[in-house]
Amino acid sequence: MARDPDIIQREIEQARDALAATLDSLGERANPQKLVDTGKAGILATLNEPKVKYTLIAVGAVVGFALLRKLFR
């Protein structure tokens, strides 16, 4: 059975629009700057947690003390 050319044309246009929307969505998600921004936000959120923050401060203080002690011996 032959299909109406107008219907076929409409289906092609719908498929093209759907493909364009999918490609735009993929382009947004794969944007390198967006990935960097998301990574930085995640790292900053982790570093701002009290147990991580205070642990890093303590480790820095111990390392600093050890370096000063080594320098003055």
PDB file with one MODEL, atoms N, CA, C and O in Angstrom:
MODEL        1
ATOM      1  N   MET A   1       0.822  -1.163   0.000  1.00  0.00           N
ATOM      2  CA  MET A   1       0.000   0.000   0.000  1.00  0.00           C
ATOM      3  C   MET A   1       0.882   1.247   0.000  1.00  0.00           C
ATOM      4  O   MET A   1       1.879   1.323   0.718  1.00  0.00           O
ATOM      5  N   ALA A   2       0.511   2.176  -0.782  1.00  0.00           N
ATOM      6  CA  ALA A   2       1.235   3.433  -0.884  1.00  0.00           C
ATOM      7  C   ALA A   2       0.820   4.351   0.258  1.00  0.00           C
ATOM      8  O   ALA A   2      -0.351   4.425   0.633  1.00  0.00           O
ATOM      9  N   ARG A   3       1.816   5.049   0.799  1.00  0.00           N
ATOM     10  CA  ARG A   3       1.541   5.993   1.887  1.00  0.00           C
ATOM     11  C   ARG A   3       1.486   7.401   1.322  1.00  0.00           C
ATOM     12  O   ARG A   3       2.114   7.712   0.310  1.00  0.00           O
ATOM     13  N   ASP A   4       0.739   8.223   1.985  1.00  0.00           N
ATOM     14  CA  ASP A   4       0.588   9.608   1.558  1.00  0.00           C
ATOM     15  C   ASP A   4       1.921  10.347   1.745  1.00  0.00           C
ATOM     16  O   ASP A   4       2.495  10.293   2.833  1.00  0.00           O
ATOM     17  N   PRO A   5       2.420  11.029   0.720  1.00  0.00           N
ATOM     18  CA  PRO A   5       3.701  11.738   0.829  1.00  0.00           C
ATOM     19  C   PRO A   5       3.700  12.816   1.917  1.00  0.00           C
ATOM     20  O   PRO A   5       4.740  13.072   2.524  1.00  0.00           O
ATOM     21  N   ASP A   6       2.565  13.443   2.171  1.00  0.00           N
ATOM     22  CA  ASP A   6       2.497  14.464   3.223  1.00  0.00           C
ATOM     23  C   ASP A   6       2.731  13.850   4.610  1.00  0.00           C
ATOM     24  O   ASP A   6       3.398  14.441   5.459  1.00  0.00           O
ATOM     25  N   ILE A   7       2.177  12.671   4.817  1.00  0.00           N
ATOM     26  CA  ILE A   7       2.354  11.982   6.097  1.00  0.00           C
ATOM     27  C   ILE A   7       3.819  11.579   6.272  1.00  0.00           C
ATOM     28  O   ILE A   7       4.394  11.728   7.351  1.00  0.00           O
ATOM     29  N   ILE A   8       4.401  11.074   5.206  1.00  0.00           N
ATOM     30  CA  ILE A   8       5.813  10.680   5.251  1.00  0.00           C
ATOM     31  C   ILE A   8       6.681  11.904   5.556  1.00  0.00           C
ATOM     32  O   ILE A   8       7.600  11.832   6.371  1.00  0.00           O
ATOM     33  N   GLN A   9       6.385  13.015   4.901  1.00  0.00           N
ATOM     34  CA  GLN A   9       7.149  14.256   5.123  1.00  0.00           C
ATOM     35  C   GLN A   9       7.026  14.717   6.578  1.00  0.00           C
ATOM     36  O   GLN A   9       8.018  15.126   7.181  1.00  0.00           O
ATOM     37  N   ARG A  10       5.823  14.655   7.144  1.00  0.00           N
ATOM     38  CA  ARG A  10       5.606  15.042   8.535  1.00  0.00           C
ATOM     39  C   ARG A  10       6.383  14.135   9.492  1.00  0.00           C
ATOM     40  O   ARG A  10       6.963  14.612  10.468  1.00  0.00           O
ATOM     41  N   GLU A  11       6.394  12.848   9.216  1.00  0.00           N
ATOM     42  CA  GLU A  11       7.129  11.908  10.058  1.00  0.00           C
ATOM     43  C   GLU A  11       8.633  12.186  10.003  1.00  0.00           C
ATOM     44  O   GLU A  11       9.328  12.114  11.016  1.00  0.00           O
ATOM     45  N   ILE A  12       9.116  12.502   8.811  1.00  0.00           N
ATOM     46  CA  ILE A  12      10.537  12.834   8.663  1.00  0.00           C
ATOM     47  C   ILE A  12      10.868  14.101   9.460  1.00  0.00           C
ATOM     48  O   ILE A  12      11.898  14.153  10.133  1.00  0.00           O
ATOM     49  N   GLU A  13      10.025  15.100   9.391  1.00  0.00           N
ATOM     50  CA  GLU A  13      10.254  16.342  10.133  1.00  0.00           C
ATOM     51  C   GLU A  13      10.220  16.110  11.638  1.00  0.00           C
ATOM     52  O   GLU A  13      11.026  16.681  12.373  1.00  0.00           O
ATOM     53  N   GLN A  14       9.289  15.273  12.103  1.00  0.00           N
ATOM     54  CA  GLN A  14       9.213  14.955  13.526  1.00  0.00           C
ATOM     55  C   GLN A  14      10.471  14.222  13.982  1.00  0.00           C
ATOM     56  O   GLN A  14      11.019  14.513  15.045  1.00  0.00           O
ATOM     57  N   ALA A  15      10.922  13.268  13.168  1.00  0.00           N
ATOM     58  CA  ALA A  15      12.135  12.529  13.509  1.00  0.00           C
ATOM     59  C   ALA A  15      13.338  13.466  13.535  1.00  0.00           C
ATOM     60  O   ALA A  15      14.199  13.344  14.406  1.00  0.00           O
ATOM     61  N   ARG A  16      13.405  14.398  12.588  1.00  0.00           N
ATOM     62  CA  ARG A  16      14.504  15.363  12.533  1.00  0.00           C
ATOM     63  C   ARG A  16      14.489  16.261  13.769  1.00  0.00           C
ATOM     64  O   ARG A  16      15.538  16.529  14.355  1.00  0.00           O
ATOM     65  N   ASP A  17      13.309  16.723  14.165  1.00  0.00           N
ATOM     66  CA  ASP A  17      13.195  17.570  15.357  1.00  0.00           C
ATOM     67  C   ASP A  17      13.606  16.804  16.621  1.00  0.00           C
ATOM     68  O   ASP A  17      14.295  17.343  17.487  1.00  0.00           O
ATOM     69  N   ALA A  18      13.176  15.550  16.711  1.00  0.00           N
ATOM     70  CA  ALA A  18      13.537  14.737  17.868  1.00  0.00           C
ATOM     71  C   ALA A  18      15.049  14.507  17.919  1.00  0.00           C
ATOM     72  O   ALA A  18      15.650  14.562  18.992  1.00  0.00           O
ATOM     73  N   LEU A  19      15.651  14.252  16.783  1.00  0.00           N
ATOM     74  CA  LEU A  19      17.102  14.049  16.715  1.00  0.00           C
ATOM     75  C   LEU A  19      17.840  15.328  17.103  1.00  0.00           C
ATOM     76  O   LEU A  19      18.827  15.271  17.836  1.00  0.00           O
ATOM     77  N   ALA A  20      17.380  16.470  16.625  1.00  0.00           N
ATOM     78  CA  ALA A  20      18.006  17.747  16.967  1.00  0.00           C
ATOM     79  C   ALA A  20      17.921  18.001  18.470  1.00  0.00           C
ATOM     80  O   ALA A  20      18.892  18.464  19.069  1.00  0.00           O
ATOM     81  N   ALA A  21      16.790  17.712  19.084  1.00  0.00           N
ATOM     82  CA  ALA A  21      16.632  17.904  20.521  1.00  0.00           C
ATOM     83  C   ALA A  21      17.571  16.980  21.290  1.00  0.00           C
ATOM     84  O   ALA A  21      18.166  17.389  22.287  1.00  0.00           O
ATOM     85  N   THR A  22      17.704  15.749  20.837  1.00  0.00           N
ATOM     86  CA  THR A  22      18.598  14.798  21.490  1.00  0.00           C
ATOM     87  C   THR A  22      20.043  15.255  21.383  1.00  0.00           C
ATOM     88  O   THR A  22      20.789  15.189  22.360  1.00  0.00           O
ATOM     89  N   LEU A  23      20.443  15.716  20.214  1.00  0.00           N
ATOM     90  CA  LEU A  23      21.814  16.191  20.026  1.00  0.00           C
ATOM     91  C   LEU A  23      22.090  17.430  20.876  1.00  0.00           C
ATOM     92  O   LEU A  23      23.182  17.566  21.428  1.00  0.00           O
ATOM     93  N   ASP A  24      21.120  18.332  20.989  1.00  0.00           N
ATOM     94  CA  ASP A  24      21.292  19.504  21.843  1.00  0.00           C
ATOM     95  C   ASP A  24      21.467  19.095  23.310  1.00  0.00           C
ATOM     96  O   ASP A  24      22.306  19.646  24.023  1.00  0.00           O
ATOM     97  N   SER A  25      20.673  18.136  23.739  1.00  0.00           N
ATOM     98  CA  SER A  25      20.764  17.648  25.110  1.00  0.00           C
ATOM     99  C   SER A  25      22.125  17.008  25.372  1.00  0.00           C
ATOM    100  O   SER A  25      22.731  17.254  26.416  1.00  0.00           O
ATOM    101  N   LEU A  26      22.607  16.202  24.451  1.00  0.00           N
ATOM    102  CA  LEU A  26      23.921  15.571  24.597  1.00  0.00           C
ATOM    103  C   LEU A  26      25.028  16.614  24.597  1.00  0.00           C
ATOM    104  O   LEU A  26      25.998  16.503  25.346  1.00  0.00           O
ATOM    105  N   GLY A  27      24.877  17.622  23.757  1.00  0.00           N
ATOM    106  CA  GLY A  27      25.870  18.685  23.704  1.00  0.00           C
ATOM    107  C   GLY A  27      25.953  19.452  25.011  1.00  0.00           C
ATOM    108  O   GLY A  27      27.043  19.830  25.440  1.00  0.00           O
ATOM    109  N   GLU A  28      24.819  19.685  25.644  1.00  0.00           N
ATOM    110  CA  GLU A  28      24.793  20.366  26.935  1.00  0.00           C
ATOM    111  C   GLU A  28      25.440  19.530  28.018  1.00  0.00           C
ATOM    112  O   GLU A  28      26.232  20.037  28.812  1.00  0.00           O
ATOM    113  N   ARG A  29      25.103  18.245  28.053  1.00  0.00           N
ATOM    114  CA  ARG A  29      25.638  17.379  29.101  1.00  0.00           C
ATOM    115  C   ARG A  29      27.129  17.130  28.932  1.00  0.00           C
ATOM    116  O   ARG A  29      27.822  16.912  29.926  1.00  0.00           O
ATOM    117  N   ALA A  30      27.641  17.153  27.715  1.00  0.00           N
ATOM    118  CA  ALA A  30      29.048  16.863  27.467  1.00  0.00           C
ATOM    119  C   ALA A  30      29.897  18.127  27.405  1.00  0.00           C
ATOM    120  O   ALA A  30      31.064  18.066  27.018  1.00  0.00           O
ATOM    121  N   ASN A  31      29.329  19.275  27.779  1.00  0.00           N
ATOM    122  CA  ASN A  31      30.064  20.531  27.757  1.00  0.00           C
ATOM    123  C   ASN A  31      31.202  20.467  28.775  1.00  0.00           C
ATOM    124  O   ASN A  31      30.946  20.298  29.967  1.00  0.00           O
ATOM    125  N   PRO A  32      32.458  20.598  28.329  1.00  0.00           N
ATOM    126  CA  PRO A  32      33.589  20.475  29.256  1.00  0.00           C
ATOM    127  C   PRO A  32      33.546  21.491  30.403  1.00  0.00           C
ATOM    128  O   PRO A  32      33.880  21.147  31.536  1.00  0.00           O
ATOM    129  N   GLN A  33      33.147  22.714  30.131  1.00  0.00           N
ATOM    130  CA  GLN A  33      33.098  23.725  31.188  1.00  0.00           C
ATOM    131  C   GLN A  33      32.060  23.358  32.242  1.00  0.00           C
ATOM    132  O   GLN A  33      32.275  23.573  33.435  1.00  0.00           O
ATOM    133  N   LYS A  34      30.936  22.805  31.800  1.00  0.00           N
ATOM    134  CA  LYS A  34      29.905  22.395  32.745  1.00  0.00           C
ATOM    135  C   LYS A  34      30.407  21.234  33.607  1.00  0.00           C
ATOM    136  O   LYS A  34      30.126  21.184  34.804  1.00  0.00           O
ATOM    137  N   LEU A  35      31.147  20.303  33.005  1.00  0.00           N
ATOM    138  CA  LEU A  35      31.707  19.183  33.761  1.00  0.00           C
ATOM    139  C   LEU A  35      32.705  19.685  34.802  1.00  0.00           C
ATOM    140  O   LEU A  35      32.725  19.192  35.930  1.00  0.00           O
ATOM    141  N   VAL A  36      33.532  20.662  34.431  1.00  0.00           N
ATOM    142  CA  VAL A  36      34.505  21.228  35.366  1.00  0.00           C
ATOM    143  C   VAL A  36      33.784  21.931  36.510  1.00  0.00           C
ATOM    144  O   VAL A  36      34.139  21.758  37.676  1.00  0.00           O
ATOM    145  N   ASP A  37      32.775  22.722  36.174  1.00  0.00           N
ATOM    146  CA  ASP A  37      32.020  23.440  37.206  1.00  0.00           C
ATOM    147  C   ASP A  37      31.334  22.476  38.168  1.00  0.00           C
ATOM    148  O   ASP A  37      31.320  22.711  39.376  1.00  0.00           O
ATOM    149  N   THR A  38      30.772  21.406  37.647  1.00  0.00           N
ATOM    150  CA  THR A  38      30.114  20.408  38.486  1.00  0.00           C
ATOM    151  C   THR A  38      31.130  19.719  39.398  1.00  0.00           C
ATOM    152  O   THR A  38      30.858  19.488  40.576  1.00  0.00           O
ATOM    153  N   GLY A  39      32.300  19.394  38.848  1.00  0.00           N
ATOM    154  CA  GLY A  39      33.358  18.771  39.650  1.00  0.00           C
ATOM    155  C   GLY A  39      33.854  19.687  40.750  1.00  0.00           C
ATOM    156  O   GLY A  39      34.050  19.251  41.884  1.00  0.00           O
ATOM    157  N   LYS A  40      34.060  20.974  40.416  1.00  0.00           N
ATOM    158  CA  LYS A  40      34.516  21.929  41.427  1.00  0.00           C
ATOM    159  C   LYS A  40      33.486  22.093  42.535  1.00  0.00           C
ATOM    160  O   LYS A  40      33.842  22.161  43.711  1.00  0.00           O
ATOM    161  N   ALA A  41      32.229  22.155  42.170  1.00  0.00           N
ATOM    162  CA  ALA A  41      31.171  22.301  43.165  1.00  0.00           C
ATOM    163  C   ALA A  41      31.136  21.085  44.098  1.00  0.00           C
ATOM    164  O   ALA A  41      30.948  21.226  45.306  1.00  0.00           O
ATOM    165  N   GLY A  42      31.316  19.902  43.531  1.00  0.00           N
ATOM    166  CA  GLY A  42      31.329  18.685  44.352  1.00  0.00           C
ATOM    167  C   GLY A  42      32.506  18.648  45.309  1.00  0.00           C
ATOM    168  O   GLY A  42      32.355  18.265  46.469  1.00  0.00           O
ATOM    169  N   ILE A  43      33.680  19.045  44.827  1.00  0.00           N
ATOM    170  CA  ILE A  43      34.869  19.050  45.675  1.00  0.00           C
ATOM    171  C   ILE A  43      34.725  20.083  46.790  1.00  0.00           C
ATOM    172  O   ILE A  43      35.053  19.805  47.944  1.00  0.00           O
ATOM    173  N   LEU A  44      34.232  21.281  46.444  1.00  0.00           N
ATOM    174  CA  LEU A  44      34.050  22.315  47.461  1.00  0.00           C
ATOM    175  C   LEU A  44      33.028  21.893  48.511  1.00  0.00           C
ATOM    176  O   LEU A  44      33.197  22.179  49.696  1.00  0.00           O
ATOM    177  N   ALA A  45      31.979  21.219  48.080  1.00  0.00           N
ATOM    178  CA  ALA A  45      30.976  20.740  49.031  1.00  0.00           C
ATOM    179  C   ALA A  45      31.589  19.719  49.984  1.00  0.00           C
ATOM    180  O   ALA A  45      31.293  19.729  51.179  1.00  0.00           O
ATOM    181  N   THR A  46      32.433  18.845  49.466  1.00  0.00           N
ATOM    182  CA  THR A  46      33.090  17.846  50.303  1.00  0.00           C
ATOM    183  C   THR A  46      34.064  18.504  51.271  1.00  0.00           C
ATOM    184  O   THR A  46      34.114  18.145  52.447  1.00  0.00           O
ATOM    185  N   LEU A  47      34.841  19.471  50.776  1.00  0.00           N
ATOM    186  CA  LEU A  47      35.826  20.136  51.634  1.00  0.00           C
ATOM    187  C   LEU A  47      35.171  20.997  52.706  1.00  0.00           C
ATOM    188  O   LEU A  47      35.785  21.255  53.741  1.00  0.00           O
ATOM    189  N   ASN A  48      33.954  21.443  52.486  1.00  0.00           N
ATOM    190  CA  ASN A  48      33.262  22.268  53.472  1.00  0.00           C
ATOM    191  C   ASN A  48      32.549  21.457  54.552  1.00  0.00           C
ATOM    192  O   ASN A  48      31.992  22.030  55.488  1.00  0.00           O
ATOM    193  N   GLU A  49      32.561  20.139  54.431  1.00  0.00           N
ATOM    194  CA  GLU A  49      31.994  19.302  55.485  1.00  0.00           C
ATOM    195  C   GLU A  49      32.903  19.409  56.706  1.00  0.00           C
ATOM    196  O   GLU A  49      34.123  19.316  56.568  1.00  0.00           O
ATOM    197  N   PRO A  50      32.339  19.602  57.897  1.00  0.00           N
ATOM    198  CA  PRO A  50      33.175  19.830  59.091  1.00  0.00           C
ATOM    199  C   PRO A  50      34.214  18.738  59.356  1.00  0.00           C
ATOM    200  O   PRO A  50      35.359  19.056  59.674  1.00  0.00           O
ATOM    201  N   LYS A  51      33.847  17.468  59.235  1.00  0.00           N
ATOM    202  CA  LYS A  51      34.834  16.443  59.585  1.00  0.00           C
ATOM    203  C   LYS A  51      35.983  16.404  58.581  1.00  0.00           C
ATOM    204  O   LYS A  51      37.110  16.086  58.961  1.00  0.00           O
ATOM    205  N   VAL A  52      35.733  16.714  57.325  1.00  0.00           N
ATOM    206  CA  VAL A  52      36.806  16.762  56.328  1.00  0.00           C
ATOM    207  C   VAL A  52      37.649  18.019  56.535  1.00  0.00           C
ATOM    208  O   VAL A  52      38.879  17.966  56.518  1.00  0.00           O
ATOM    209  N   LYS A  53      36.975  19.138  56.727  1.00  0.00           N
ATOM    210  CA  LYS A  53      37.664  20.423  56.893  1.00  0.00           C
ATOM    211  C   LYS A  53      38.619  20.387  58.086  1.00  0.00           C
ATOM    212  O   LYS A  53      39.786  20.759  57.962  1.00  0.00           O
ATOM    213  N   TYR A  54      38.123  19.939  59.239  1.00  0.00           N
ATOM    214  CA  TYR A  54      38.945  19.949  60.443  1.00  0.00           C
ATOM    215  C   TYR A  54      40.034  18.885  60.399  1.00  0.00           C
ATOM    216  O   TYR A  54      41.102  19.073  60.982  1.00  0.00           O
ATOM    217  N   THR A  55      39.785  17.795  59.731  1.00  0.00           N
ATOM    218  CA  THR A  55      40.825  16.784  59.561  1.00  0.00           C
ATOM    219  C   THR A  55      41.962  17.336  58.718  1.00  0.00           C
ATOM    220  O   THR A  55      43.130  17.135  59.049  1.00  0.00           O
ATOM    221  N   LEU A  56      41.635  18.032  57.629  1.00  0.00           N
ATOM    222  CA  LEU A  56      42.679  18.620  56.786  1.00  0.00           C
ATOM    223  C   LEU A  56      43.453  19.708  57.532  1.00  0.00           C
ATOM    224  O   LEU A  56      44.665  19.834  57.354  1.00  0.00           O
ATOM    225  N   ILE A  57      42.773  20.485  58.356  1.00  0.00           N
ATOM    226  CA  ILE A  57      43.460  21.498  59.152  1.00  0.00           C
ATOM    227  C   ILE A  57      44.428  20.832  60.123  1.00  0.00           C
ATOM    228  O   ILE A  57      45.562  21.283  60.280  1.00  0.00           O
ATOM    229  N   ALA A  58      43.985  19.766  60.771  1.00  0.00           N
ATOM    230  CA  ALA A  58      44.845  19.049  61.721  1.00  0.00           C
ATOM    231  C   ALA A  58      46.056  18.444  61.014  1.00  0.00           C
ATOM    232  O   ALA A  58      47.177  18.543  61.514  1.00  0.00           O
ATOM    233  N   VAL A  59      45.844  17.826  59.868  1.00  0.00           N
ATOM    234  CA  VAL A  59      46.962  17.241  59.123  1.00  0.00           C
ATOM    235  C   VAL A  59      47.932  18.338  58.693  1.00  0.00           C
ATOM    236  O   VAL A  59      49.146  18.151  58.779  1.00  0.00           O
ATOM    237  N   GLY A  60      47.423  19.470  58.236  1.00  0.00           N
ATOM    238  CA  GLY A  60      48.282  20.583  57.854  1.00  0.00           C
ATOM    239  C   GLY A  60      49.087  21.107  59.023  1.00  0.00           C
ATOM    240  O   GLY A  60      50.264  21.436  58.873  1.00  0.00           O
ATOM    241  N   ALA A  61      48.462  21.188  60.187  1.00  0.00           N
ATOM    242  CA  ALA A  61      49.168  21.654  61.379  1.00  0.00           C
ATOM    243  C   ALA A  61      50.274  20.686  61.774  1.00  0.00           C
ATOM    244  O   ALA A  61      51.372  21.123  62.119  1.00  0.00           O
ATOM    245  N   VAL A  62      50.012  19.388  61.734  1.00  0.00           N
ATOM    246  CA  VAL A  62      51.026  18.385  62.084  1.00  0.00           C
ATOM    247  C   VAL A  62      52.180  18.440  61.090  1.00  0.00           C
ATOM    248  O   VAL A  62      53.344  18.403  61.491  1.00  0.00           O
ATOM    249  N   VAL A  63      51.872  18.527  59.805  1.00  0.00           N
ATOM    250  CA  VAL A  63      52.935  18.594  58.791  1.00  0.00           C
ATOM    251  C   VAL A  63      53.738  19.883  58.958  1.00  0.00           C
ATOM    252  O   VAL A  63      54.965  19.863  58.861  1.00  0.00           O
ATOM    253  N   GLY A  64      53.067  20.989  59.204  1.00  0.00           N
ATOM    254  CA  GLY A  64      53.758  22.257  59.424  1.00  0.00           C
ATOM    255  C   GLY A  64      54.655  22.202  60.648  1.00  0.00           C
ATOM    256  O   GLY A  64      55.794  22.667  60.607  1.00  0.00           O
ATOM    257  N   PHE A  65      54.149  21.639  61.733  1.00  0.00           N
ATOM    258  CA  PHE A  65      54.952  21.484  62.944  1.00  0.00           C
ATOM    259  C   PHE A  65      56.165  20.608  62.683  1.00  0.00           C
ATOM    260  O   PHE A  65      57.266  20.918  63.139  1.00  0.00           O
ATOM    261  N   ALA A  66      55.973  19.510  61.949  1.00  0.00           N
ATOM    262  CA  ALA A  66      57.097  18.602  61.655  1.00  0.00           C
ATOM    263  C   ALA A  66      58.149  19.314  60.797  1.00  0.00           C
ATOM    264  O   ALA A  66      59.347  19.126  61.014  1.00  0.00           O
ATOM    265  N   LEU A  67      57.722  20.118  59.838  1.00  0.00           N
ATOM    266  CA  LEU A  67      58.677  20.852  59.001  1.00  0.00           C
ATOM    267  C   LEU A  67      59.445  21.890  59.808  1.00  0.00           C
ATOM    268  O   LEU A  67      60.660  22.019  59.658  1.00  0.00           O
ATOM    269  N   LEU A  68      58.745  22.631  60.663  1.00  0.00           N
ATOM    270  CA  LEU A  68      59.423  23.621  61.499  1.00  0.00           C
ATOM    271  C   LEU A  68      60.410  22.968  62.448  1.00  0.00           C
ATOM    272  O   LEU A  68      61.512  23.474  62.658  1.00  0.00           O
ATOM    273  N   ARG A  69      60.014  21.856  63.014  1.00  0.00           N
ATOM    274  CA  ARG A  69      60.889  21.138  63.938  1.00  0.00           C
ATOM    275  C   ARG A  69      62.144  20.649  63.230  1.00  0.00           C
ATOM    276  O   ARG A  69      63.247  20.715  63.773  1.00  0.00           O
ATOM    277  N   LYS A  70      61.957  20.153  61.997  1.00  0.00           N
ATOM    278  CA  LYS A  70      63.102  19.664  61.231  1.00  0.00           C
ATOM    279  C   LYS A  70      64.032  20.818  60.848  1.00  0.00           C
ATOM    280  O   LYS A  70      65.252  20.655  60.855  1.00  0.00           O
ATOM    281  N   LEU A  71      63.472  21.975  60.516  1.00  0.00           N
ATOM    282  CA  LEU A  71      64.283  23.126  60.139  1.00  0.00           C
ATOM    283  C   LEU A  71      65.119  23.664  61.294  1.00  0.00           C
ATOM    284  O   LEU A  71      66.255  24.091  61.087  1.00  0.00           O
ATOM    285  N   PHE A  72      64.580  23.648  62.492  1.00  0.00           N
ATOM    286  CA  PHE A  72      65.264  24.220  63.627  1.00  0.00           C
ATOM    287  C   PHE A  72      66.083  23.210  64.439  1.00  0.00           C
ATOM    288  O   PHE A  72      66.551  23.546  65.527  1.00  0.00           O
ATOM    289  N   ARG A  73      66.259  22.041  63.964  1.00  0.00           N
ATOM    290  CA  ARG A  73      67.102  21.042  64.647  1.00  0.00           C
ATOM    291  C   ARG A  73      68.452  20.996  64.034  1.00  0.00           C
ATOM    292  O   ARG A  73      69.301  20.220  64.471  1.00  0.00           O
TER     293      ARG A  73
ENDMDL
END
